[in-house]
Amino acid sequence: MLPPFDYFEYRRIRNQKQAERDLRFASLPHPYHLQITASDKKIIEQPIEELVRDIQGSTTSALSVLRTYGKVAVRAQKRTNCITELLLPEAESWLESEVNLKGPLAGIPVSLKDSVQVKGFDTTLGYSALAGKPFTEDGPMTKLLKDAGAVPYAKTALPITLLSFESDNGLWGPCLNPHVPGYSPGGSTGGEGSLLAQGGRIGIGSDVAGSVRVPAAWSGIYSLRCSTGRWPKAGVSTSMAGQEGIPSVFSPMARTLNDLTYFTRAMIGMEPWKYDNTVHPIAWRDELETDAKTKPLRIGLMRNDGVVPPTPAIERAVSTTVAALTEAGHTVTEITTPDGADPFTGLDLASQLLNSDGCHHFNVPFRSFEPTDPGAYQLTRVAHLPRPLRYLYYLYVRYIKRDQILATLIRNFGPKSSAQVWPLVAQREAFRATWHKWWNAEPQQFDFILCPVNATPALPHKAMYDAMSSCGYTFLWNLLDYTAGVLPVGHVDAVRDALVAPYRTVLQRLGSNHAVARGAWRHYDSAKMAGLPTAVQVVGRRWQEEQVLGYMAVVENALEQYIDPQTSECAKYSLLEID
């Protein structure tokens, strides 16, 4: 159907897909609609390795575990609209015929970002044009999971375009934060964050600029951004196929650190390079994980990325973590990033590489008037300006508005020829080499870098219109291809985390009164955000998944032992209560 009449096709497909989803939930067998019992809660709270042992020892049935998590999915969907495709009851038949119950993930339910290909189901990415095209076979990622014994049971929400810290699209509607519904659960793997925070088990998402880490931070769970080649990526769909300037990586997410570590170890133990040619044959190295947990650590602290200062709630989470680590006997030193390779230079370079097509590909599947993401709209608007007009816009922002940060991001943002992309890739490699040399040199030689995940806690729905560029704390590590983990620290406190003055005044005092910082800070309100999670990021070097998980355990243990002097309470984050 030709534009603009294809708008009616979008509406028809939207209504059809949502009705199909509603029917699948409503027609689930009776056990899925029962209340969560004490035995269900025991299953939900049991570590993965114990569940695997019980399933393989026949003391717990895989079907009962699946039905427990089906109950969790039913309740989570009602509260937060976090699920796109429900894979039940097909998952019950897979248990009988396709899932290897002798594997390291025997009978463990796993949720998947909507982009993972599962036979018999669409992979729409939120676009109506991709609906009604179910895959005829599992992608390699799904095959690997089933061979490991895992049971895919749900596909979860994401933003259309996959380039947002929101998880909303016109096909499925907005996914809500499980702590405060008026706020985003993060993106682009926000449905995973929301489901896992409400009692889900483990999940898989993708990350090109923070898309597994921000949902973990904003929903209050754990995630690990793997380096390229350490985790499989075949058998998935994307809105930007062929984009390799900043490669997207698929990575694990979980409700607890214990589960995250076990899941990562189990998946790499399955030798994923046999399923996916992009995976490096690097076996799991237990000794590196153990070593990371059992020695005094040298920790570099990047408290501020120099672009968007952390808001009070995030500053408190970082300070609490530093105090806990120091009290536990570790050394924390504030870093000065390498000359010529600072986080803002990285943000500018990464933005150009990621959108070197001028935002063309992620806009192709849209039907007329199909809703887009507010942040992606902003990117597209700038990228589609004719070059002379974009330069005039740059001059206006730089010399009339006197905003050097935003002006720099605007100046070179737009479609690139291959002759223009190649030098950018060369700059990326030089940037990586500079950081490699810096980290090796004295006085650095840190075990890991501690920093915020984002300058703010979760933001309200639609806030990406203002806050799209506030991604430097995660995007930097994608550019460098470093391994990075996220763990929750606490919650926003309405009083302790309140601004001492209007946000523009605070930013002026901090020397950051520019549009990028204002776009994030304008939505900060500790009273409205009270109860939202806060988190920190643990950054290791390339292919250091074992060490980073070990470092995360050190941080978590330190927080568990640390008593906040202002409250006389343990600083450790508490999970959502599952009812």
C-alpha positions as CSV (number, residue, x, y, z in Angstrom):
1,M,0.0,0.0,0.0
2,L,1.4,3.4,-1.0
3,P,1.9,6.3,1.3
4,P,0.1,8.0,2.9
5,F,-2.6,5.3,2.8
6,D,-0.2,2.7,4.4
7,Y,-1.0,4.5,7.7
8,F,-4.2,2.5,7.8
9,E,-2.2,-0.7,7.3
10,Y,-0.1,0.3,10.2
11,R,-3.2,0.7,12.4
12,R,-4.7,-2.6,11.2
13,I,-1.5,-4.5,12.0
14,R,-1.0,-2.7,15.4
15,N,-4.5,-3.7,16.5
16,Q,-4.1,-7.2,15.1
17,K,-0.7,-7.9,16.9
18,Q,-1.9,-6.5,20.2
19,A,-5.1,-8.5,20.0
20,E,-3.1,-11.6,19.3
21,R,-0.9,-11.0,22.3
22,D,-3.9,-10.4,24.5
23,L,-5.5,-13.6,23.3
24,R,-2.3,-15.6,24.0
25,F,-2.2,-14.4,27.6
26,A,-5.9,-14.9,28.1
27,S,-5.9,-18.4,26.7
28,L,-2.9,-19.7,28.7
29,P,-3.6,-22.9,30.6
30,H,-5.2,-22.4,34.0
31,P,-2.0,-22.9,36.1
32,Y,-0.5,-19.7,34.6
33,H,-3.3,-17.6,36.0
34,L,-3.0,-18.8,39.6
35,Q,-1.5,-16.8,42.4
36,I,2.2,-17.0,43.1
37,T,2.7,-19.5,45.9
38,A,5.4,-20.1,48.5
39,S,6.9,-22.9,46.3
40,D,6.9,-20.5,43.3
41,K,8.8,-17.9,45.4
42,K,11.3,-20.6,46.4
43,I,11.9,-21.3,42.7
44,I,12.2,-17.6,41.9
45,E,14.7,-17.0,44.6
46,Q,16.8,-20.1,44.1
47,P,20.2,-19.5,42.4
48,I,20.4,-20.9,38.9
49,E,23.0,-23.6,39.7
50,E,20.7,-25.0,42.4
51,L,17.7,-25.1,40.1
52,V,19.7,-26.9,37.5
53,R,20.9,-29.4,40.0
54,D,17.3,-30.0,41.3
55,I,15.9,-30.3,37.7
56,Q,18.6,-32.8,36.7
57,G,18.2,-34.7,39.9
58,S,14.4,-34.8,39.3
59,T,13.6,-33.2,42.6
60,T,12.1,-30.2,40.7
61,S,10.3,-30.5,37.3
62,A,11.3,-28.2,34.5
63,L,7.6,-27.8,33.7
64,S,6.9,-26.4,37.2
65,V,9.8,-24.0,36.8
66,L,8.5,-22.8,33.5
67,R,5.0,-22.3,34.8
68,T,6.3,-20.3,37.7
69,Y,8.0,-17.9,35.3
70,G,4.9,-17.9,33.2
71,K,3.0,-16.6,36.2
72,V,5.7,-13.9,36.6
73,A,5.3,-13.0,33.0
74,V,1.5,-12.7,33.2
75,R,1.8,-10.3,36.2
76,A,4.7,-8.3,34.8
77,Q,2.8,-7.7,31.5
78,K,-0.3,-6.4,33.3
79,R,1.9,-4.0,35.3
80,T,4.4,-2.7,32.7
81,N,3.6,-3.9,29.2
82,C,7.1,-5.5,29.0
83,I,6.4,-8.4,26.7
84,T,5.9,-8.4,22.9
85,E,5.7,-12.1,21.9
86,L,4.7,-14.6,24.5
87,L,6.4,-18.0,23.7
88,L,4.0,-20.0,25.9
89,P,2.6,-22.6,25.5
90,E,5.1,-23.5,22.7
91,A,7.8,-23.5,25.4
92,E,6.1,-26.5,27.1
93,S,6.4,-28.5,23.9
94,W,10.1,-27.4,23.4
95,L,10.8,-28.9,26.9
96,E,9.7,-32.3,25.7
97,S,11.4,-32.3,22.3
98,E,14.1,-29.6,21.8
99,V,15.6,-28.5,25.1
100,N,18.6,-30.4,26.4
101,L,17.9,-31.1,30.0
102,K,21.4,-32.4,30.5
103,G,22.9,-29.0,29.7
104,P,24.3,-26.4,32.1
105,L,21.1,-24.3,31.9
106,A,18.7,-27.3,32.2
107,G,15.1,-26.1,32.5
108,I,16.0,-22.4,33.2
109,P,13.5,-20.0,31.6
110,V,15.1,-17.2,29.6
111,S,13.5,-14.1,28.2
112,L,14.9,-12.5,25.0
113,K,14.9,-9.0,23.5
114,D,12.4,-8.9,20.7
115,S,15.2,-8.8,18.1
116,V,16.2,-12.5,18.8
117,Q,14.9,-14.9,16.1
118,V,12.6,-17.7,17.4
119,K,10.9,-20.1,15.1
120,G,7.2,-19.5,14.7
121,F,7.3,-15.9,15.9
122,D,7.8,-12.5,14.3
123,T,10.8,-10.3,15.1
124,T,9.2,-6.9,14.5
125,L,11.6,-4.6,16.3
126,G,8.4,-2.5,16.9
127,Y,7.9,-1.9,13.1
128,S,4.5,-2.8,11.7
129,A,6.2,-3.5,8.3
130,L,8.1,-6.5,9.9
131,A,4.9,-8.1,11.4
132,G,3.4,-11.2,9.9
133,K,6.7,-12.7,9.0
134,P,7.4,-15.4,11.5
135,F,10.8,-17.2,11.3
136,T,10.7,-20.7,10.1
137,E,13.6,-21.9,12.3
138,D,15.4,-20.8,15.3
139,G,18.4,-18.5,14.9
140,P,21.8,-19.7,16.2
141,M,21.3,-17.8,19.5
142,T,18.1,-19.6,20.2
143,K,19.5,-23.0,19.1
144,L,22.5,-22.5,21.5
145,L,20.1,-21.7,24.4
146,K,18.0,-24.8,23.8
147,D,21.2,-26.9,23.5
148,A,22.3,-25.5,26.8
149,G,19.0,-26.5,28.4
150,A,17.4,-23.0,28.6
151,V,13.7,-22.5,27.7
152,P,12.9,-19.3,25.8
153,Y,9.5,-18.1,27.2
154,A,9.0,-14.5,26.2
155,K,10.3,-11.8,23.9
156,T,10.5,-8.3,25.4
157,A,9.9,-4.7,24.6
158,L,12.3,-2.3,22.9
159,P,12.1,1.1,21.2
160,I,11.4,1.5,17.6
161,T,14.8,2.2,15.9
162,L,16.6,0.5,18.8
163,L,18.4,3.9,19.5
164,S,16.8,5.1,22.7
165,F,16.9,4.8,26.4
166,E,13.1,4.5,26.2
167,S,11.3,1.3,25.2
168,D,8.2,2.4,23.3
169,N,6.9,1.9,19.8
170,G,3.7,2.3,17.9
171,L,3.2,-1.4,17.5
172,W,3.3,-2.6,21.1
173,G,3.0,0.7,23.1
174,P,5.3,1.9,26.0
175,C,7.0,-0.3,28.5
176,L,6.8,1.1,32.0
177,N,9.4,1.2,34.8
178,P,8.4,-1.4,37.5
179,H,9.4,1.0,40.3
180,V,7.7,4.2,39.1
181,P,5.4,3.6,36.1
182,G,5.6,7.2,34.8
183,Y,9.3,6.6,34.1
184,S,11.2,4.6,31.4
185,P,12.7,1.2,32.3
186,G,15.6,2.1,30.0
187,G,16.4,1.0,26.5
188,S,16.8,-0.3,24.1
189,T,16.5,-3.6,26.1
190,G,14.0,-2.0,28.5
191,G,11.5,-4.9,28.4
192,E,14.1,-7.2,29.7
193,G,15.0,-4.8,32.5
194,S,11.4,-4.5,33.5
195,L,10.6,-8.2,33.4
196,L,13.7,-9.2,35.3
197,A,13.1,-6.6,38.0
198,Q,9.7,-8.1,38.6
199,G,10.9,-11.7,39.1
200,G,12.2,-12.8,35.7
201,R,15.2,-15.0,35.7
202,I,17.8,-14.3,33.0
203,G,17.7,-12.6,29.7
204,I,19.6,-11.5,26.6
205,G,19.8,-8.0,25.2
206,S,21.9,-6.0,22.8
207,D,24.1,-2.9,23.4
208,V,25.4,-0.4,21.0
209,A,25.5,2.7,23.2
210,G,24.4,1.4,26.6
211,S,21.3,-0.7,25.7
212,V,21.8,-3.5,28.3
213,R,23.4,-1.3,30.9
214,V,21.0,1.6,31.1
215,P,18.0,-0.7,31.5
216,A,19.8,-2.6,34.2
217,A,20.6,0.7,36.0
218,W,17.1,2.2,35.6
219,S,15.2,-1.1,36.5
220,G,17.5,-2.2,39.3
221,I,19.0,-5.4,37.9
222,Y,22.5,-6.6,36.7
223,S,24.0,-6.7,33.2
224,L,27.3,-7.3,31.5
225,R,28.3,-5.6,28.2
226,C,30.6,-8.1,26.6
227,S,33.3,-7.2,24.2
228,T,32.7,-8.0,20.6
229,G,33.3,-11.7,19.8
230,R,32.8,-13.0,23.3
231,W,29.0,-13.5,23.1
232,P,27.1,-14.8,20.0
233,K,25.2,-12.3,17.8
234,A,24.0,-14.5,14.9
235,G,20.3,-15.1,14.6
236,V,19.1,-11.7,15.5
237,S,17.4,-8.8,13.6
238,T,18.5,-5.2,13.7
239,S,17.4,-1.8,12.5
240,M,20.9,-1.0,11.3
241,A,22.2,-4.1,9.5
242,G,25.7,-3.7,8.3
243,Q,26.6,-0.9,10.8
244,E,30.0,-1.8,12.1
245,G,31.5,1.6,13.1
246,I,30.3,0.9,16.7
247,P,29.3,-2.8,16.6
248,S,26.3,-3.9,18.5
249,V,26.9,-6.7,21.0
250,F,24.5,-9.1,22.5
251,S,25.0,-9.6,26.2
252,P,23.4,-11.2,29.3
253,M,21.1,-9.6,31.9
254,A,19.9,-11.1,35.2
255,R,18.1,-10.3,38.5
256,T,21.1,-11.2,40.6
257,L,24.9,-11.2,40.2
258,N,25.1,-14.9,41.0
259,D,22.7,-15.7,38.1
260,L,24.5,-13.3,35.8
261,T,27.9,-14.9,36.4
262,Y,26.5,-18.5,36.2
263,F,24.7,-17.7,33.0
264,T,27.7,-16.1,31.3
265,R,30.0,-18.9,32.3
266,A,27.5,-21.5,31.1
267,M,27.0,-19.9,27.7
268,I,30.7,-19.5,27.0
269,G,31.2,-23.0,28.2
270,M,28.9,-24.1,25.4
271,E,31.6,-23.1,22.9
272,P,29.4,-20.5,21.1
273,W,32.0,-20.2,18.3
274,K,30.6,-23.5,17.0
275,Y,27.2,-21.8,16.5
276,D,28.4,-18.4,15.4
277,N,31.4,-17.6,13.3
278,T,31.7,-14.1,14.9
279,V,32.6,-15.5,18.3
280,H,36.2,-15.8,19.3
281,P,37.2,-19.3,20.7
282,I,38.1,-18.0,24.1
283,A,37.2,-20.6,26.8
284,W,36.0,-19.5,30.2
285,R,39.0,-18.7,32.5
286,D,38.0,-19.4,36.1
287,E,41.3,-18.3,37.5
288,L,40.8,-14.8,36.2
289,E,37.4,-14.5,37.9
290,T,38.9,-16.0,41.2
291,D,41.9,-13.7,41.1
292,A,39.7,-10.6,40.7
293,K,37.8,-11.5,43.8
294,T,40.8,-12.3,46.1
295,K,43.2,-9.4,46.0
296,P,43.3,-5.7,47.0
297,L,42.2,-3.7,44.0
298,R,43.4,-0.5,42.3
299,I,40.3,1.3,41.1
300,G,40.2,4.3,38.8
301,L,37.2,6.6,39.4
302,M,35.6,8.6,36.6
303,R,33.1,10.6,38.6
304,N,32.2,12.9,35.7
305,D,32.4,12.4,32.0
306,G,33.0,16.1,31.4
307,V,29.8,16.4,29.4
308,V,26.8,15.8,31.7
309,P,27.6,15.9,35.4
310,P,26.0,13.2,37.6
311,T,22.8,14.3,39.3
312,P,22.7,14.2,43.1
313,A,21.2,10.7,43.3
314,I,23.8,9.3,41.0
315,E,26.6,11.2,42.7
316,R,25.5,9.7,46.1
317,A,25.5,6.2,44.6
318,V,29.0,6.7,43.3
319,S,30.2,8.2,46.6
320,T,28.6,5.4,48.6
321,T,30.4,2.8,46.4
322,V,33.7,4.6,46.8
323,A,33.3,4.7,50.6
324,A,32.4,1.0,50.7
325,L,35.4,0.0,48.6
326,T,37.8,2.1,50.5
327,E,36.5,0.7,53.8
328,A,37.0,-2.8,52.4
329,G,40.7,-2.0,51.8
330,H,40.8,-1.2,48.1
331,T,42.4,1.9,46.6
332,V,40.3,4.3,44.7
333,T,41.9,7.1,42.7
334,E,40.2,9.7,40.5
335,I,41.4,9.5,36.9
336,T,42.3,12.1,34.3
337,T,41.3,10.7,31.0
338,P,44.0,10.6,28.2
339,D,44.8,13.8,26.3
340,G,43.0,13.9,23.0
341,A,40.9,10.9,23.9
342,D,38.5,12.4,26.5
343,P,34.9,11.2,26.8
344,F,33.5,14.1,24.8
345,T,35.8,13.5,21.9
346,G,34.7,9.9,22.1
347,L,31.0,10.9,22.1
348,D,31.4,13.0,19.0
349,L,33.4,10.3,17.2
350,A,31.1,7.5,18.2
351,S,28.0,9.5,17.2
352,Q,29.4,10.0,13.7
353,L,30.3,6.3,13.3
354,L,27.0,5.0,14.6
355,N,24.9,7.2,12.3
356,S,27.3,7.5,9.3
357,D,24.3,6.5,7.1
358,G,22.6,9.7,8.0
359,C,19.9,7.9,10.0
360,H,18.7,6.3,6.7
361,H,18.4,2.6,7.6
362,F,16.4,2.8,10.8
363,N,13.9,5.0,9.1
364,V,13.3,2.8,6.1
365,P,10.7,0.4,7.6
366,F,8.4,3.1,8.9
367,R,4.9,3.4,7.4
368,S,3.3,6.8,7.1
369,F,2.7,8.5,10.4
370,E,3.9,5.5,12.4
371,P,5.2,6.9,15.7
372,T,8.9,7.2,16.0
373,D,11.1,7.6,19.1
374,P,11.5,11.3,20.1
375,G,15.3,10.9,20.4
376,A,15.6,9.2,17.0
377,Y,13.5,12.0,15.6
378,Q,16.0,14.5,16.8
379,L,18.9,12.6,15.3
380,T,17.1,12.3,12.0
381,R,16.1,16.0,11.9
382,V,19.7,17.1,12.2
383,A,21.1,14.4,9.9
384,H,18.7,15.2,7.1
385,L,19.5,18.9,7.0
386,P,21.3,19.8,3.8
387,R,25.0,20.3,4.5
388,P,24.9,24.1,4.1
389,L,21.9,24.5,6.4
390,R,23.5,22.2,9.0
391,Y,26.7,24.3,8.9
392,L,24.6,27.5,9.4
393,Y,22.8,25.7,12.3
394,Y,26.3,24.9,13.8
395,L,27.3,28.5,13.5
396,Y,24.1,29.7,15.2
397,V,24.6,27.2,18.1
398,R,28.3,27.9,18.4
399,Y,28.4,31.7,18.2
400,I,24.9,32.9,19.0
401,K,23.9,30.3,21.6
402,R,27.6,30.0,22.7
403,D,27.1,26.2,23.2
404,Q,30.3,24.6,22.0
405,I,29.3,21.0,23.1
406,L,26.1,20.9,21.1
407,A,27.6,22.8,18.2
408,T,30.5,20.2,17.9
409,L,28.0,17.3,17.9
410,I,25.9,19.0,15.2
411,R,28.8,20.1,12.9
412,N,29.8,16.7,11.5
413,F,26.6,14.8,12.1
414,G,25.1,13.6,8.9
415,P,25.5,11.1,6.0
416,K,29.0,10.0,5.2
417,S,30.6,8.6,2.0
418,S,33.0,5.7,2.4
419,A,35.8,8.1,1.8
420,Q,34.6,10.0,4.9
421,V,34.0,6.9,7.0
422,W,37.4,5.4,6.6
423,P,39.2,8.3,8.4
424,L,36.6,8.0,11.2
425,V,37.5,4.3,11.6
426,A,41.1,5.3,11.7
427,Q,40.4,7.8,14.4
428,R,38.5,5.1,16.4
429,E,41.6,2.9,16.2
430,A,43.9,5.7,17.3
431,F,41.5,6.5,20.2
432,R,41.6,2.9,21.3
433,A,45.4,2.8,21.1
434,T,45.6,5.9,23.2
435,W,43.5,4.4,25.9
436,H,45.4,1.1,25.8
437,K,48.7,3.0,26.2
438,W,47.2,5.2,29.0
439,W,45.9,2.2,31.0
440,N,49.2,0.3,30.8
441,A,51.2,3.3,32.0
442,E,52.0,4.4,35.5
443,P,50.3,5.6,37.6
444,Q,47.2,4.0,36.1
445,Q,47.4,0.2,35.8
446,F,43.9,0.1,37.4
447,D,42.1,-3.2,37.8
448,F,38.9,-1.5,36.8
449,I,37.3,1.9,36.3
450,L,34.3,2.8,38.4
451,C,31.8,5.4,37.0
452,P,28.1,6.2,36.7
453,V,25.9,4.4,34.1
454,N,24.1,7.5,33.3
455,A,24.0,11.0,34.7
456,T,20.4,10.5,35.9
457,P,18.2,7.8,37.3
458,A,15.3,6.7,35.0
459,L,13.8,9.5,33.1
460,P,10.1,10.1,32.3
461,H,8.5,8.8,29.2
462,K,9.3,10.9,26.1
463,A,12.2,12.6,27.8
464,M,14.6,11.3,25.1
465,Y,13.5,14.4,23.0
466,D,15.7,16.4,25.4
467,A,18.1,13.7,26.7
468,M,19.1,11.8,23.6
469,S,22.8,12.8,23.7
470,S,23.2,12.1,27.4
471,C,24.8,8.7,26.8
472,G,28.5,9.4,27.3
473,Y,29.0,7.2,30.4
474,T,28.1,4.1,28.4
475,F,28.9,5.0,24.7
476,L,32.5,5.6,25.5
477,W,33.1,2.0,26.4
478,N,31.3,0.8,23.2
479,L,33.7,2.9,21.2
480,L,36.6,1.3,23.1
481,D,35.0,-2.2,23.1
482,Y,35.7,-2.6,26.8
483,T,33.8,-5.0,29.0
484,A,31.4,-3.2,31.4
485,G,29.1,-4.4,34.1
486,V,26.3,-2.7,36.0
487,L,25.1,-3.4,39.5
488,P,22.4,-1.6,41.6
489,V,23.5,0.5,44.6
490,G,20.4,2.0,46.2
491,H,17.3,4.1,45.5
492,V,16.6,7.8,44.9
493,D,15.7,9.6,48.2
494,A,13.4,12.5,47.9
495,V,15.2,14.6,50.5
496,R,18.8,13.5,50.4
497,D,19.0,13.7,46.6
498,A,17.1,17.0,46.2
499,L,18.7,19.8,44.1
500,V,20.1,22.7,46.2
501,A,19.1,25.2,43.5
502,P,17.3,25.2,40.2
503,Y,19.0,22.9,37.8
504,R,20.3,25.6,35.5
505,T,21.9,27.3,38.4
506,V,23.6,24.1,39.5
507,L,24.8,23.4,36.0
508,Q,26.1,26.9,35.8
509,R,28.1,26.4,39.0
510,L,29.5,23.1,37.6
511,G,30.5,24.7,34.3
512,S,28.1,22.6,32.3
513,N,25.3,24.9,31.4
514,H,24.9,23.6,27.8
515,A,22.0,22.0,26.0
516,V,23.2,18.4,26.3
517,A,23.5,18.6,30.1
518,R,20.3,20.7,30.4
519,G,18.4,18.1,28.4
520,A,19.1,15.4,31.0
521,W,18.9,17.6,34.1
522,R,15.7,19.3,33.2
523,H,13.8,16.1,34.1
524,Y,15.5,15.5,37.4
525,D,13.1,15.7,40.3
526,S,14.0,13.7,43.4
527,A,10.5,13.8,44.8
528,K,9.0,12.3,41.7
529,M,11.9,9.9,41.2
530,A,11.8,8.6,44.8
531,G,12.2,4.9,44.9
532,L,13.9,4.6,41.4
533,P,17.1,2.5,41.5
534,T,20.6,4.0,41.3
535,A,23.6,2.0,40.0
536,V,27.3,2.1,39.1
537,Q,29.3,0.8,36.3
538,V,32.4,-1.4,36.6
539,V,34.6,-1.2,33.5
540,G,37.4,-3.6,32.6
541,R,39.4,-3.9,29.4
542,R,38.7,-5.8,26.3
543,W,37.6,-9.5,26.7
544,Q,37.8,-9.3,30.5
545,E,34.3,-10.7,31.2
546,E,35.7,-13.0,33.9
547,Q,37.5,-10.2,35.7
548,V,34.6,-7.7,35.5
549,L,32.2,-10.2,37.0
550,G,34.7,-10.8,39.7
551,Y,35.1,-7.1,40.3
552,M,31.3,-6.7,40.5
553,A,31.3,-9.3,43.2
554,V,33.9,-7.3,45.1
555,V,31.8,-4.1,44.8
556,E,28.6,-5.9,45.8
557,N,30.3,-7.5,48.9
558,A,31.7,-4.1,49.9
559,L,28.3,-2.5,49.7
560,E,26.8,-5.4,51.7
561,Q,29.3,-4.7,54.5
562,Y,29.1,-0.9,54.4
563,I,26.9,0.9,56.9
564,D,25.7,4.3,55.7
565,P,26.7,6.8,58.4
566,Q,23.7,9.0,57.8
567,T,21.2,6.1,58.2
568,S,23.1,3.5,60.1
569,E,21.8,1.0,57.6
570,C,23.5,-1.3,55.0
571,A,23.9,0.5,51.7
572,K,23.0,-2.6,49.7
573,Y,20.2,-2.4,47.1
574,S,17.0,-4.3,47.8
575,L,15.1,-6.0,45.0
576,L,11.5,-5.5,44.2
577,E,9.2,-7.6,46.3
578,I,7.6,-10.3,44.2
579,D,4.0,-11.0,45.0
